[in-house]
């Protein structure tokens, strides 16, 4: 019933930046954790960053210092700012809204990020 749509992916050179957006069809991020995940073909989906309703953030070691997760509850939109991108950041990036307490677990369809010269 809640749709998440990622955008902002694309081709970027190493060292470049991208800002991913996750637009929700409802006011979901005010009551759930926003998470960004990424997946490379043949590998498990991995967590990139999360931000809770209380504003607590968590980053994967591989992106810490280079990425910033945020959300705008009024716009029902989550964001992932990625800087100093590396080729190993290449993946399909997915946004997720999750709450174990309320049984929320929604996923977007993903947006491709390719880091290549």
C-alpha positions as CSV (number, residue, x, y, z in Angstrom):
1,X,0.0,0.0,0.0
2,X,3.0,2.3,0.4
3,X,5.1,2.7,-2.7
4,X,8.8,3.7,-2.5
5,X,10.4,5.1,-5.7
6,X,14.1,5.7,-5.8
7,X,15.7,8.2,-8.2
8,X,19.0,10.0,-8.7
9,X,21.1,7.1,-9.8
10,X,23.3,7.2,-12.8
11,X,26.8,7.1,-14.1
12,X,29.4,9.1,-12.2
13,X,33.1,9.3,-12.3
14,X,35.3,8.1,-9.4
15,X,35.4,10.8,-6.8
16,X,32.1,12.2,-7.9
17,X,28.9,12.6,-6.0
18,X,25.3,11.6,-6.3
19,X,22.2,12.3,-4.3
20,X,19.7,9.5,-4.2
21,X,16.1,10.2,-3.4
22,X,13.4,7.9,-2.1
23,X,9.9,9.2,-2.6
24,X,7.1,7.5,-0.6
25,X,3.5,7.6,-1.4
26,X,2.6,8.1,2.2
27,X,3.9,9.5,5.5
28,X,5.9,6.4,6.2
29,X,9.3,7.7,7.3
30,X,7.9,9.4,10.4
31,X,7.0,6.0,11.8
32,X,9.7,3.8,10.4
33,X,13.4,3.5,9.9
34,X,14.7,4.7,6.5
35,X,17.3,2.4,5.2
36,X,19.5,2.4,2.1
37,X,20.8,-0.9,0.8
38,X,22.7,-1.9,-2.3
39,X,23.2,-5.0,-4.2
40,X,25.6,-6.2,-6.8
41,X,24.7,-9.2,-9.0
42,X,25.8,-12.4,-7.4
43,X,26.1,-10.8,-3.9
44,X,23.9,-10.4,-1.0
45,X,22.1,-7.1,-0.5
46,X,24.0,-5.1,2.0
47,X,23.0,-2.2,4.3
48,X,24.5,1.2,3.4
49,X,22.9,3.5,6.0
50,X,19.9,3.8,8.2
51,X,18.2,6.6,10.1
52,X,15.6,6.0,12.7
53,X,12.5,8.0,13.7
54,X,14.6,9.4,16.6
55,X,17.3,10.6,14.1
56,X,19.9,7.9,15.0
57,X,22.0,7.1,12.0
58,X,24.1,4.1,11.2
59,X,26.5,3.6,8.3
60,X,28.3,0.7,6.8
61,X,32.1,1.0,7.4
62,X,32.6,1.0,3.6
63,X,30.7,4.3,3.2
64,X,31.2,6.0,6.6
65,X,32.5,9.5,6.0
66,X,31.4,9.5,2.4
67,X,27.7,9.2,2.7
68,X,25.0,11.0,4.5
69,X,21.5,9.7,5.1
70,X,18.6,12.0,5.7
71,X,14.9,12.3,5.4
72,X,12.2,15.0,5.1
73,X,9.1,13.7,6.7
74,X,7.0,16.6,5.3
75,X,8.0,15.6,1.8
76,X,7.8,11.9,2.5
77,X,11.2,11.6,1.0
78,X,14.4,10.0,2.1
79,X,17.9,10.8,0.8
80,X,21.3,9.4,0.5
81,X,24.1,11.8,-0.4
82,X,27.1,10.0,-1.7
83,X,30.5,11.7,-2.1
84,X,33.9,10.5,-3.1
85,X,32.4,7.6,-4.9
86,X,34.5,4.6,-5.8
87,X,34.0,2.0,-8.4
88,X,33.2,-0.5,-5.6
89,X,30.1,1.6,-4.8
90,X,28.6,0.5,-8.1
91,X,25.4,-1.3,-7.3
92,X,21.6,-1.1,-7.4
93,X,20.6,1.0,-4.5
94,X,17.3,0.3,-2.7
95,X,15.5,2.3,-0.1
96,X,13.5,0.6,2.6
97,X,11.1,1.7,5.2
98,X,11.0,-0.7,8.1
99,X,9.4,-1.1,11.5
100,X,9.3,-4.3,13.3
101,X,7.0,-2.8,15.9
102,X,4.4,-1.9,13.3
103,X,5.0,-4.6,10.8
104,X,6.3,-2.2,8.2
105,X,8.8,-3.4,5.5
106,X,8.5,-1.7,2.2
107,X,11.1,-1.7,-0.6
108,X,11.6,0.4,-3.7
109,X,12.5,-1.0,-7.0
110,X,16.1,0.3,-6.9
111,X,18.2,2.8,-8.8
112,X,21.4,2.0,-10.6
113,X,24.6,3.7,-9.5
114,X,27.6,3.1,-11.7
115,X,31.0,4.6,-10.7
116,X,33.3,4.5,-13.7
117,X,35.8,6.7,-15.5
